[in-house]
Amino acid sequence: MIRSELIQKIADENPHLTQRHVERIVNTVFEEIIEALAKGDRVELRGFGAFSVKSRDARVGRNPRTGEAVKVDDKKVPFFKTGKLLRDRLNGKG
């Protein structure tokens, strides 16, 4: 499912909201998650999962085309851990 499909589904299930309002709501939720992660905070959505930021150390990688050693800088990457409810539904237990 892509963002536009999510917006359409929410708008269809909530006829009292216009598609423009639903789009603003969805965009606001995503922006707040992004801002929290950018500050280094953890975002937990009970039953769904938790978003956090992990740090990766600098390392020496390899260019797959040439085999040449390449320095890879340290960086922060988003990490998602599923919640119990989501994990159970994916495995047919819910």
N, CA and C of each residue as an Amber inpcrd file, in Angstrom:
protein
   282
   0.8540000  -1.1750000   0.0000000   0.0000000   0.0000000   0.0000000
   0.8970000   1.2340000   0.0000000   0.5550000   2.1840000  -0.8310000
   1.3040000   3.4330000  -0.8820000   0.4990000   4.5230000  -0.1900000
   1.1310000   5.6610000   0.0470000   0.5150000   6.7420000   0.8060000
  -0.8430000   7.1490000   0.2320000  -0.9400000   7.2970000  -1.0850000
  -2.2060000   7.7230000  -1.7000000  -3.3050000   6.6900000  -1.4890000
  -2.9570000   5.4000000  -1.4990000  -3.9490000   4.3540000  -1.2300000
  -4.4140000   4.4030000   0.2180000  -3.4890000   4.6680000   1.1320000
  -3.8460000   4.8080000   2.5410000  -4.8060000   5.9790000   2.7310000
  -4.4920000   7.1070000   2.1140000  -5.3420000   8.2950000   2.2230000
  -6.7280000   7.9980000   1.6650000  -6.7920000   7.3400000   0.5200000
  -8.0780000   7.0160000  -0.1010000  -8.8970000   6.0830000   0.7800000
  -8.2510000   5.0720000   1.3590000  -8.9610000   4.1100000   2.2180000
  -9.5310000   4.8000000   3.4550000  -8.7540000   5.6670000   4.0830000
  -9.2360000   6.3900000   5.2680000 -10.3760000   7.3170000   4.8890000
 -10.2500000   8.0050000   3.7460000 -11.3170000   8.9110000   3.2900000
 -12.5920000   8.1290000   2.9950000 -12.4780000   6.9510000   2.3970000
 -13.6510000   6.1220000   2.0960000 -14.3510000   5.6490000   3.3620000
 -13.5690000   5.3320000   4.4020000 -14.1360000   4.8300000   5.6520000
 -14.6570000   5.9480000   6.5510000 -14.3230000   7.1970000   6.2260000
 -14.7560000   8.3460000   7.0300000 -15.3540000   9.4070000   6.1090000
 -16.6110000   9.2000000   5.6850000 -17.2100000  10.1230000   4.7140000
 -17.3870000  11.5490000   5.2300000 -17.3240000  11.7430000   6.5310000
 -17.4440000  13.1010000   7.0890000 -16.1570000  13.9030000   6.9200000
 -15.0730000  13.2590000   6.4980000 -13.8000000  13.9470000   6.2520000
 -13.5510000  14.0360000   4.7510000 -13.0670000  15.1780000   4.3150000
 -12.7170000  15.3070000   2.9010000 -11.3560000  14.6490000   2.6770000
 -11.0670000  14.3350000   1.4310000  -9.7900000  13.6970000   1.1120000
  -8.6430000  14.6490000   1.4580000  -8.8540000  15.9380000   1.2760000
  -7.8110000  16.9280000   1.6030000  -7.5000000  16.9190000   3.0960000
  -8.5460000  16.7900000   3.9310000  -8.3220000  16.7340000   5.3800000
  -7.5830000  15.4590000   5.7780000  -7.9760000  14.3470000   5.1870000
  -7.3190000  13.0670000   5.4820000  -5.8470000  13.1410000   5.0700000
  -5.5790000  13.7400000   3.9170000  -4.2040000  13.8660000   3.4490000
  -3.3700000  14.6940000   4.4230000  -3.9420000  15.7840000   4.9430000
  -3.2300000  16.6050000   5.9250000  -2.9650000  15.8270000   7.2050000
  -3.9280000  15.0230000   7.6390000  -3.7620000  14.2220000   8.8570000
  -2.6390000  13.2040000   8.6740000  -2.6810000  12.4590000   7.5740000
  -1.6620000  11.4290000   7.3140000  -0.2850000  12.0720000   7.2090000
  -0.1780000  13.1720000   6.4730000   1.1090000  13.8540000   6.3270000
   1.6240000  14.3700000   7.6620000   0.7210000  14.8710000   8.5070000
   1.1140000  15.3580000   9.8280000   1.6550000  14.2210000  10.6960000
   1.0030000  13.0780000  10.6660000   1.4620000  11.9250000  11.4460000
   2.8650000  11.5180000  11.0000000   3.0640000  11.3990000   9.6850000
   4.3800000  11.0110000   9.1810000   5.4410000  12.0530000   9.5220000
   5.1070000  13.3170000   9.3950000   6.0630000  14.3890000   9.7170000
   6.4560000  14.3570000  11.1880000   5.4900000  14.1190000  12.0720000
   5.7880000  14.0640000  13.5050000   6.7030000  12.8810000  13.8240000
   6.4810000  11.7430000  13.1800000   7.3570000  10.5860000  13.3810000
   8.7690000  10.9260000  12.9050000   8.8760000  11.5390000  11.7310000
  10.1840000  11.9020000  11.1760000  10.9010000  12.8940000  12.0840000
  10.1830000  13.9170000  12.5650000  10.8070000  14.9120000  13.4480000
  11.2850000  14.2940000  14.7490000  10.4890000  13.3990000  15.3230000
  10.8880000  12.7420000  16.5710000  12.1420000  11.9050000  16.3550000
  12.1920000  11.1610000  15.2630000  13.3710000  10.3420000  14.9790000
  14.5910000  11.2220000  14.7180000  14.3940000  12.3470000  14.0450000
  15.5110000  13.2580000  13.7710000  16.0990000  13.8110000  15.0670000
  15.2610000  13.9580000  16.1010000  15.7410000  14.4250000  17.4080000
  16.3380000  13.2900000  18.2330000  16.2290000  12.0600000  17.7250000
  16.7690000  10.9110000  18.4480000  15.7640000  10.2520000  19.3730000
  14.5070000  10.6990000  19.3150000  13.4660000  10.1100000  20.1590000
  12.9730000   8.7950000  19.5710000  12.2870000   8.0370000  20.4020000
  11.6800000   6.7720000  19.9960000  10.1870000   7.0200000  19.8420000
   9.5670000   6.4330000  18.8170000   8.1290000   6.5840000  18.5930000
   7.4980000   5.2090000  18.7150000   6.6070000   5.0560000  19.6890000
   5.9660000   3.7710000  19.9260000   4.4800000   3.8810000  19.6400000
   3.9800000   3.0020000  18.7740000   2.5580000   2.9080000  18.4740000
   2.1060000   1.5580000  19.0170000   1.4420000   1.5730000  20.1530000
   1.0750000   0.3330000  20.8560000   0.3640000  -0.6430000  19.9420000
   0.8030000  -1.8800000  19.9550000   0.2140000  -2.9320000  19.1510000
   0.7570000  -2.9770000  17.7350000   1.3000000  -1.8730000  17.2470000
   1.8290000  -1.8120000  15.8860000   3.3300000  -1.9990000  15.8820000
   4.0310000  -1.1610000  16.6450000   5.4800000  -1.2850000  16.7070000
   6.1390000  -0.0130000  17.1770000   7.4590000  -0.0170000  17.1520000
   8.2320000   1.1310000  17.6350000   9.2990000   1.4950000  16.6100000
   9.3940000   2.7880000  16.3460000  10.4300000   3.3240000  15.4800000
  11.5280000   3.8940000  16.3610000  12.7680000   3.6380000  16.0120000
  13.8860000   4.2140000  16.7440000  15.0300000   4.4570000  15.7630000
  16.0950000   5.0390000  16.2700000  17.2600000   5.3400000  15.4420000
  18.4400000   4.5400000  15.9780000  19.1560000   3.8730000  15.0980000
  20.3600000   3.1480000  15.4860000  21.5590000   3.7760000  14.7990000
  22.6740000   3.7510000  15.4710000  23.9050000   4.2960000  14.8940000
  24.7420000   3.1610000  14.3210000  25.2750000   3.3970000  13.1500000
  26.1970000   2.4360000  12.5390000  27.5720000   3.0620000  12.5230000
  28.5650000   2.3230000  12.9690000  29.9360000   2.8150000  13.0220000
  30.5350000   2.9110000  11.6170000  31.5670000   3.7270000  11.5160000
  32.3120000   3.8210000  10.2600000  32.9860000   2.4760000   9.9980000
  33.1650000   2.1560000   8.7280000  33.7730000   0.8710000   8.3820000
  34.4010000   0.9750000   6.9980000  35.0910000  -0.0610000   6.6400000
  35.6520000  -0.1400000   5.2940000  34.8040000  -1.1410000   4.5160000
  34.1940000  -0.6770000   3.4260000  33.3730000  -1.5360000   2.5890000
  34.0970000  -1.8490000   1.2930000  33.4250000  -2.5310000   0.4100000
  34.0010000  -2.8970000  -0.8830000  33.0620000  -2.4310000  -1.9940000
  33.6460000  -1.8690000  -3.0420000  32.8860000  -1.5430000  -4.2390000
  32.6080000  -2.8710000  -4.9450000  31.3380000  -3.2610000  -5.1050000
  31.0550000  -4.5760000  -5.6840000  31.5010000  -4.7050000  -7.1450000
  31.6000000  -3.6000000  -7.8400000  31.9930000  -3.6620000  -9.2440000
  33.4950000  -3.8580000  -9.4150000  34.2710000  -3.1330000  -8.5890000
  35.7260000  -3.1820000  -8.7660000  36.4460000  -3.9580000  -7.6720000
  35.7810000  -4.1820000  -6.5330000  36.4230000  -4.8540000  -5.4130000
  37.3110000  -3.9220000  -4.6070000  37.3350000  -2.6620000  -4.9780000
  38.1680000  -1.6570000  -4.3110000  37.6080000  -1.3180000  -2.9250000
  38.4980000  -1.1210000  -1.9560000  38.0880000  -0.7480000  -0.6030000
  37.5430000   0.6780000  -0.6140000  36.4270000   0.8850000   0.1000000
  35.7790000   2.1910000   0.1630000  35.4860000   2.5100000   1.6230000
  35.8260000   3.7290000   2.0550000  35.5390000   4.1490000   3.4280000
  34.0650000   4.5310000   3.5180000  33.3600000   3.9360000   4.4730000
  31.9600000   4.2410000   4.7030000  31.8690000   4.9720000   6.0370000
  31.3550000   6.1900000   6.0330000  31.2530000   6.9930000   7.2520000
  30.2150000   6.4150000   8.2120000  30.3230000   6.8240000   9.4860000
  29.3100000   6.4310000  10.4490000  28.0120000   7.1430000  10.0850000
  26.8850000   6.5240000  10.4390000  25.5990000   7.1050000  10.0890000
  24.5210000   6.5950000  11.0250000  23.3980000   7.2860000  10.9950000
  22.2290000   6.8770000  11.7660000  21.2020000   6.3240000  10.7870000
  20.5480000   5.2210000  11.1720000  19.5520000   4.5970000  10.3130000
  18.2700000   4.3550000  11.1100000  17.1080000   4.4850000  10.4550000
  15.8520000   4.1940000  11.1500000  15.7200000   2.6930000  11.3740000
  15.0740000   2.3430000  12.4800000  14.8780000   0.9420000  12.8370000
  13.4320000   0.7770000  13.2850000  12.7760000  -0.3010000  12.8490000
  11.3900000  -0.5690000  13.2420000  11.3080000  -1.9410000  13.8760000
  10.7050000  -1.9980000  15.0480000  10.4930000  -3.2730000  15.7230000
   8.9870000  -3.4710000  15.8330000   8.4950000  -4.5930000  15.3150000
   7.0530000  -4.8300000  15.3200000   6.5360000  -5.0570000  16.7340000
   5.2900000  -4.6550000  16.9390000   4.6160000  -4.8910000  18.2040000
   4.0260000  -6.2930000  18.2270000   3.6410000  -6.7540000  19.3970000
   3.1250000  -8.1120000  19.5550000   1.8520000  -8.3320000  18.7420000
   0.9280000  -7.3720000  18.7450000  -0.3240000  -7.5190000  18.0110000
  -0.0700000  -7.6810000  16.5190000   0.7790000  -6.8440000  15.9520000
   1.1110000  -6.9310000  14.5220000   1.7850000  -8.2660000  14.2140000
   2.7330000  -8.6420000  15.0240000   3.4730000  -9.9010000  14.8160000
   2.5140000 -11.1000000  14.8740000   1.5870000 -11.0980000  15.8500000
   0.6190000 -12.1980000  15.9680000  -0.3190000 -12.2600000  14.7650000
  -0.7930000 -11.1030000  14.2850000  -1.6900000 -11.1020000  13.1280000
  -0.9780000 -11.5570000  11.8680000   0.2940000 -11.2080000  11.7160000
   1.0530000 -11.6530000  10.5570000   1.2500000 -13.1680000  10.5650000
   1.3090000 -13.7440000  11.7680000   1.5380000 -15.1770000  11.9070000
   0.2400000 -15.9610000  12.1070000  -0.9100000 -15.3230000  11.8570000
  -2.1930000 -16.0020000  11.9190000  -2.6740000 -16.3500000  13.3040000
  -2.2060000 -15.6470000  14.3140000  -2.6070000 -15.9610000  15.6960000
  -3.6540000 -14.9910000  16.2330000  -4.0800000 -14.0110000  15.4220000
  -4.9730000 -13.0070000  15.9790000  -6.2230000 -12.7950000  15.2810000
